Amino acid sequence: MSSILLYAQKNQNFSLSSPDDKIHISVVSDEGLKWSVRHENLQILAPSTIAIKLAGGEVLGAGKITSSKPQNINRKIEALNYKKEIVEDVYHQLTLNFKGSYGVIFRAYNDGVAYRFFTNKKDSLTIENEVAEFNFQEDYKVYIPYVNNEFENGEYDMYQISFENTYDYVHLSEVVKDTAAFAPILVELVDGVKAAITEADLESYPGMFLERGEKDSSLKGDFAHYPLEEVQGGHNNLQSFVSKRASYIAKTEGSRNFPWRVLIISEEDKELLNNDMVYRLASPSRIKDVAWIKPGKVAWDWWNDWNISNVDFRAGINTKTYKHYIDFASENNIENILLDEGWAESEDIMKVVPDINLQEIIDYAEEMNVGVWLWGGWLPLDRKTDEALSTYSKMGVKGFKVDFMDRDDQKMVNFYYKIAKKAAEYNLMIDFHGAYKPTGLQRTYPNVMNFEGVQGLEHVKWSNPDFPKYDSTIPFIRMLAGPIDYTPGAMRNANKKNFRDIRSKPMSQGTRAHQLALYVLYEAPFNMLADSPTSYMEEPESTKFIASVPTTFDQTLALDGEVSKYAAIARLKEDTWYVGVITDWDARELTIDLSFLPDGNYEAVIFKDGINADRDGTDYVREVLKVNSGMELQTKMASGGGWAARIYPVK
């Protein structure tokens, strides 16, 4: 057992080690509070200042340490609607108490470190700013997604963003000045070691952006100030744009925990594919009865533009169309359908459009054992929260997809928690689309299924020239934060040369097998089928495989991977394993070692790229093999390709 704590009170120096003694935190309190992090002999973080600045001049972290408390924690978390049933929560912790009724908690895990401030003050607090430095020893390279403000005329500030962008791969010294990036970001050190920066348990506080620090090899936290004035506008007048911000970032209660600042450390890239840090650090569930929370897949209307063929009615936002979606979902064991934008008037979520008989749709869906979800802009839902949730819950709606928040200042973060809590009171699930990256809210309110914060499949209609590369990047970075509302499932699949961005009948970049593998690879308790019922009915083999893949799992294994190049994951549900493998535009061969299988005989249903998949992305081969734990399977993937399998025991 490593020494958890060494300190000399005179110098106010402290040290904390991970349970496996590989990661070491050093804390120095000398004219401010600084921490540094080492992984074995590699310096991850050089001394970096941390502080919270209060109105009135007090600086949390600048005072005198009055006491310290070390702890060793070894426990298990029973996870709900997650990628595994049990999360190991093993860490060493150091709590430093300061004069002035506040303190800092440091934690060292075997796969990363974290710290958070806490206060025990009687009066409310005004937070002017926070200092969160991440100083690196060398000018390492970083995978960084910049804010993608659509309002470049300066009318609104850069914090009004969708948290969707591709990753620049640059040296820290090349990070663009005078702008910000959103977490998680990933720093590439040496000998395969990487460090990801993110946050967890964000509540009643603004999210942390990252910007270039004072030194060439440093980054620092950046926080949106509290909104004072807003202007309604944007898409169908559904958005609220901040036109004036306060001089402070938050006003909050005096006794509270602040968000965790998180540094995830990996020795191999594949370790990033199966990390639990954010889930561990989130506040436990606040919902007592969770029996009504049912994750699952959903037939979705918007991406495919309601393109239904071979029917005797005009497809669109109308009752007959959604009954057709229900029939499709029921026949293919898809648990839900979603009515996306258009079922209600844009600015009034209580006014259903004339072509929709919502109760008839819900009743029909119930007869067919299919759930109905509704889309809603955040602003109309915020204005009529109780009326909308109460009314539609009584009608039989299962959940809401909430869209166009596009902010994470304190006011908007409060909205996320408000809707999660209120929805739970009405037994409604939530999919936060148009949302910032997850920080653990899905553990605190497990009725929250997904977050977007990703450049998902919808973007093939208008942006991102390299989806296979992006698809092979986000499992290592964005997925560290939590579930991804990516919405896979395209049945029109194209190689690089043949791809076109088409709004009404869109296609994907890469192969069919690539799309199928995403249902295993990406974490999404509420996972959509983006294409139309017509397309899926024309492709019954692919549809059956998609329907067979669960959306939550009992166990997850990271098999192999390299950031932005390829990824391979295996997941277990009951006695059946699911394997998903994807590659970037480079054709690739990988070996899948089946030693994770228990003893016994198994059958594997495999979808792999066809011999002509490099020219026609829809070309695939379905094969069924007898397998066991002593075997290795070879995956030969085309450019933009994939490989997916369902492996189940047989007598």
N, C-alpha and C positions, 0 to 999 in steps of 0.2 A: 504494500500500500504506500503510495507516494505521500509525501508531506503536503498537507493541504494548505498550510499557512505558515509563513515566516515573516516576522516584522520587527522593526525596531521603532518603538513609539517615538523616540526622539526625532528621527528623520521622517516618520510617517511613511515608511516604505512597507509594501505588502506584496505577497506572492501567492498565487493560486495555480494549482496544476489539475489537469484533467484526470479522470479515474485511471486511464492507461498511461499516464505520466508523459505523454507525447506533447501535449499543448500546455503552455505556461503563460499565465498572465502576470505582469508586473504592474503595480499601482504605486504611484508616487504622489504625495500631497505636499507640494512645496510651491507656494505662490500660485496655487491652482491645482487642479486634479488632472493627472495624466495617466493613461494606461498604455501598455505595449503588449504585444502578443508574439510568442515564438512557437514554432512547430519543430520539435527536436532541435537541430542546429540552424534552422532557417528562421530568420527574423521576418515575421509576417507584417506586423505593424510596428513602426518606430513610435517613440513616445508621442501620444496624440491627446490633445486637450479635450476634456468633456466638461460641460457646464450648462446650467439653465439660468438665464438672466431674468430677474423679476422686476416689475415696475417698482420704483422707489430705490433701486440701486443694489439690492441684495443679489448676490451671485451664488447659486447653489453649486457647491464644489470648491469654493474659494475659502471656506471656513476651516475650523479646526476639527479633526476627528476625535471624538470623545470615547468611542468604543468600537470593537470589531467582534464579529461572530462568525466562525467557520462552521460549515455543515457538510456532511456527506449524505447524499440522497440516492436511494435506489428503490424505484417503484415502477409499477406498470400502469399505463393508462388504457382503459377499455375504450377504444375509439368507435365512433359511430359514423357510418356513411363515409368511410375513408378507404385508403388503399391497403389497409391491414387491420386486423381485429385488435391487436395488442401493440401499443407503442412503448418501447423501453425508455424510461425517463431516469437516466442515471447521470449524475453530475456532482461536482463539488461547487459549493457556494460560499461566497464571502460577503457579509453585510457590513458596511461601514456606516456608522452613525455619526452625524456631525452636530456641532453646536448650532442651535437654531431650528431644531425639530425637523430635520430631514436626513436623508441618507442615500446611499447608492448600493445596489446589489450587483455583484459580479457572479457569473456562472461559467464554469468550464466543463464542457462535454467532450467526449472523444471525437466528435465531428464538428466542433466549433465552440464559439464563445459568445457571450451576450452580457449587456449591462442595462440597468434601468435606474432612474432616480425615483425616489418616493418622498412624500412630504406628510407631516403630521401637524399641520398648522390649523389654527382655529378659523382664521378668516379666509375668504376666497382669495385667489391669486390671479394676477395678470402677468402672463408670460410675454416678455418683450421679445425674447429670442432664445435659441438654443445653440450651443456650440457642440458639434459632433465631428471631430477631425478623424481622418483615416490617412495617416502618413505612412507611406511605404518606403522601404529602404532603397529601392532602385526604381528606375524608370521602366516599370513593367508594362506589358500590354494589357489592355482591358477591353472587354465586350461591353459596350455602353449604348443604351437606347435614349436618344435625346427627346426632349419634349417636342411634340409635333403640333404646335399651335397653328390653327387654321386661319387665325386673324392677324396676319403679318402687318397690317396697316397700323398696328399699335393701339387699336381701339380698346382691346382687352389685353390682360396680362398673360404671361406665358404659363401660368398655372391653370389656365382653362384648357385642359387637354383631355384626350381620350385614353391616354396611357397605352397607345398602340404605335409601335415603330419597329423598324429593323435595327440590327445592332451594328454599330461601327466597331471595327477591331483596330485600335490605335494604341500608341504609347500614351501613358498618363500625361506626359508633357504635351501631347497633341490634342488633348481634350479641349474642345472649343470653349473659349472664355465667354463670359457674359451670357451664358445660357445654362440650362439645367438638364439633368437626366433623371429618369425615374428608376427606382429599384424594382427588382434586384439587378445589380450589375456584377460582373465577374472579372476578377483580376487574375491574370496568368503569371505565376511566379516562376520558379525553376524546378526542374526534375519532376515535372508533372503536377506539382502542387498548385492548387487554385484556391482563391478566397472570394466568396460571394458576400456582398453587403446588402442587407435588407433590414426590415423591422417587423415587430410582432406586437400583438395586443394593443393595436392603435384604437384608442377610445377617447372621445372628447378632447381631441388634439389633432393638429394638422399632420398629414403624412410627410415623410422625409424625402425630399428630392436630394440629388447630389450634384455638386458643381466642382469645378477645378479649384484646388486649394492654393494656398500662398506659395507653396513649393511646387516644382515641376512634377514631383512624384507623389502628389497628395490629392485627396478629394475631401470635401467637407459637406456637411448637411446643410440643406437649404429648405426653408419652410414658408408656405404661403401665409400671408397675414390675414387676419380675420376680415371677412367681407362686411363692409358698412352699407354699400349701396349696390343694387343689382338691377339689370335691365332685362326684361323678357324679350326673347327673340330666337334666332337660330332655326333649326329644322322644324317646320310646321308650328313655330312659335312655342316649342316645347321646352326650350332651354332658358336658363337664367345666367346671365353673364355679369361678372363682377366689374363694376365701373369705378369703385372706390374701396380701398382697403384701409384698415386701421394701422396704427403704429405698433400694434402688438400681434402676436400670432394666436393667442388663446386667452380666454378667461375661464377659470375652472375652480373647482372646490379646493379647499386648503389641505384636505387629507385625502391622498390618492396615490396610486401607482402611475408612473408615466410609461410610455411605450418602451419596449425593449429595442435596443440597437444591437444588431445581430451580425456576426461574422461567421459564415459557414466555411469550413476548411476541408478540402478533399486531397487525398494523395493520388487518386486516379479519377479520371473524368466520370467513369461509370458510377462512382459513389454519389454523385450529384443527382442521379436518376431516382434515388430512393432515400431521400433525406426527410427527417421528421421535425426539424428544429422549430419551424414556425408553429406547427401543431402543438408541440410540447409547451411552448411559451405562451400560448393563448390561454385566456381565462376559461375555466371549465364551463360545461353546459349550464345554462340558466333555465332550461326547459325540463320540467319534471316528467311529464308524460310525452314520450317520443314515439309511441306506437303508430301514430297517424302519419309520421314522416316516411314517405315512400320514394326513394330514388328510383330512377329508371330512364328509359329513352323516350324520345318525343318526335313525332312526325311534324315537320316544320314547313311553313308555307312561304316565307318571304324570299329565301335565297333562290328558290326555283320559280319565283314569280307566278305562283298559282298555275303553273303550266300542266294541265291535265288534258289528256287526249282520249279519244274513243268513248266519250260520254255524250248524253243527249241534253246537256245544259251548258250554259255559258259559265266557264270556270272563272272564279274571282272571289272577292270578299262577299260571300253569300252563304246562306244556310245549306244549299245543296252541295256546294264545294266542301264544306267542313264535314258534312255527313260522309262524303266520299273519303276524306282523310280518316275519319273514324273507322269506316269499313276496312280501309287498308291497314290501319294500325291493329285492329282486332284480328284480322286474318293473319297477321305476321308477328303477333306477340309483342307489339310495340305498346308500351304502357300508357302513353299520353299523346295528345295533339296540342298544338299551340296556335291560338289566333293572334297573329302578330299585328302590327300597326294597321289601322283601318276599320276595325270592328266597332270602334266608338269614335265619336267626334274628337278631333285632335286635342282641343283644350278643355274638354269636359268628359271625364272618364265615366260619368254616369249616363251619358246620352248615347245609347246604342244606335248604330246607323240602321235605316229602314230595311236593308237587304239581309240583316242578321236577326234571326229569332234565337236569341241566346239560350233561353230556357229549353227550347226544343232541341238545340244542339247538345246541351248538357244532359238532358234526359236520355236522348238517344245514345250518347256516349256511355252513360251509366248502364244502359241495357247491354251494351257491347263490351262492358268491363274495360273501358278506356277513360282516362282522366282528361279533363280540359283545363288548360292553362290560358291566361290572358296576358297580353302585352300592355304596358302602360308607361307613358312618359312620367318621369319623376315629379315634375312640377304639378301636373293635374292630380297625381296621386297624393302628393304632399298637401294639397289644398283640401282634399276630401278624403283623408285617410280612413277615418272610422266609418264613414258612410259607404265608401267603396269596398273596404275589406268585409264589413258586416254584410252588405247586400249580396256581394258575389259569393261569399262563403256560404250563405244560406241557400243560394241557388245551386250549389254543388261544385263550384270551381275549386280546383286543387292548389293553384298557385299563381303567382304573378312573375312575369319577366319585366323588370324595371329598367328603364333605359334613359340615356342622355344626361346622367349626372355630370360626368366629365370633370370632376373636381375632387380634391380630398383636403380642402381647408377644414377647419374645425366645424364650421356650420354644416358642411356636407357630410363629414364623418358622423356627426350627430344624427343626420337623416338616415344613414345606413342602419345605425343601431335602433333608431325609432321604428323604422319599417320592419326590421327583423323581429323586434319585440312585439309590435302590434300584430303582425301577421301570425305569430305564434299563438297569440290570444284567440285568433279566429281559425286556428288549425290550417293555416295556409303556408305553403312553401314559397321560397323566393329564389329567383335567378337574377343576380345583379349584372345586367348588361350595361355597356357604356360606363363601366366602373373602373376604379383604380385596382391595383393588384391586391390580392387577399393578404391579410395580416393575422388571420386566425379567427375571424368572426364566425366562420363556419363551424368551429368547435364550440364557441360560446353560445351561438344560436344555430343548432344543427338543422333547423328548417331552411337555412340558407344553403343552397345546393352549389351554386357556381358564381364565379366572377369572370368578367371578360378581361380587360386589361391585356389584350393580346391582338395581334394582327391576324385574325382568324380567316376562315375560308371566304367570308364575304368580300375580303379585299382582292380576291382574284378578279373581281368585276372592275377594279379601277387602279390597283397599285401593286407594288412589290413584284419585281421581275424574277425573283429567285425564291419561290416557296419551298422547294426541297431543302435548300440550305437553311432557311428560316425554321422549317419544320424540324430540322435536325439540331437546331440551336435551343429552342425554347424549353425542351425537356430538361436541359441542364441549368437553365437560368430562371425563366419565368415560372416554371412549374415548382421551383423551390418554395415559392410563396403560397401555392395552393392550387385548387382546381381551376381548370381552363375552359372557358366557354368558347371553344374554337369552332364548333359546328362542322365536323367532317361529313363525308359520305357522298362525294360527287361520283356520279356514274359515267360522266363524260370526262375522259382522262387523256391528257395530251403531253407529248414530249416538248422539249424547249422550242423546237422549230415550228411545231404546229399549234402551239398555244395562242389563243386570242382572248382578250378581255371582252366578254359579252355579258350585257346586263340581264337579258331576259332568259337565255338558256346557257348559263355559265358552265365552264369546265374547270377542272383542276389541273395544276401542273404536276407532272409525275404520273405514276401508274395506278391502276386499279388496286393492286396489292398494297401499294403505299397507303391509299385511302383506308383500306380495311384494317391495316396495322395500326392506324391512328386510334381506333376504338379501344385497343389494348394499351397503347403507349400513353395516351393523354388521360390525365385524371379529370373526370367530370361526372359526378354523381347524377347529374341531369344532362344526358348526352343526346344531342339532336341528330336527326337524319336530314341533311340539308337538301337533298334532291327531292323530286316530285314522286308521288305514288306511281305515276305512269312509268317513270324511269326505273323504279325499284321492281315493279311487276314485270318489266322486260328483262330484269337481271335477278332471277329468283335465287341463284346460288349465293351471290354476294349479299342479297337481302337477308337470307336465312343466317348467314354467318354473322352479320351485324347484329341481328336480333338475338343471337345466342350469347353475345358477349355481355357480361354483367357490367354495371356501372360503379359498383363498390366491390371490394375484395377482402379476403381473409389474410392474404400474404402477398408481398411483392418482393421480387428479386431483380436486381440490376445485373444483367448478363454481360453487357459490353457497351462501349460507346466512346466517342470522341466528339468534343464540342463542335458543332456546326458541320459535322461530317456524317455521323451515323449514330443510331441508338438502338439498343435491344433490351427488352424488358419481358419478364415472365410474371404472371399474376395468378393466384389461386383463389377459386371460389368453391367451397365445399370440397368435392373430390376431383374437380376439373381444373386443368391449367390452361392458360391463354398466353400466347407468345406474340409479341409485336416487334417487328424490326423494320427500320426505314433507312434510306441513304439519301445523300444529296444528289446533285447531278452526275456524280461519278458512279459508274457501275462498280459493284463491290461484291466480294464473296466473304461470308462469315461462317464460322462453325458454331452451332448451337449444341452445347454439351447438356445432355438430358439427365445428368446426375442428380438434378434437383427432384426428379420423380422418386416417389417411394418405390419399394420393391413391388413387382407385379407386372401384369401385361396391360398395355395401353393401346389405344387407337388414336392416331393423329389425323385430323382433317386439316389439310394444308392448302393455303392459297399463295401461289408464287408467280413471279413475272413470267409471261410466256416468252417464247423464243423471239418473237417480233415486238416485244413490249417497248423496245427502244425507238420503234417507229410508230407504233400504235399503242398508246397507253392503256387502252382497254383490254389488251391481250393478257390473259392470265391462264394459269393451269390450276385446277383443283385436283388434289390427289389424296387418297386415304392410305396411311401406312400403319403397320403394326410396329410399335416401338416399346422400349423399356429404358430403365435408368442407366444401362450400360452403353447406350448408343450416342452417337453424335450425328447431327443432321447438318448438311451443307446448304447454306442459303446463297443462291446466286441471284443478285439483284441487278436489274437494268438501271440505266441512268434515271434518277428520280424514282427509284423502285422501292419495293417493300416485300415483306414476307410475313404471313400471319398464320397462326395455327391454334386449333382447339384440341387439347389432348385429354382424353377421358379414359377411365379404367374399363377394362373388359374382362370377362371371365374366360 
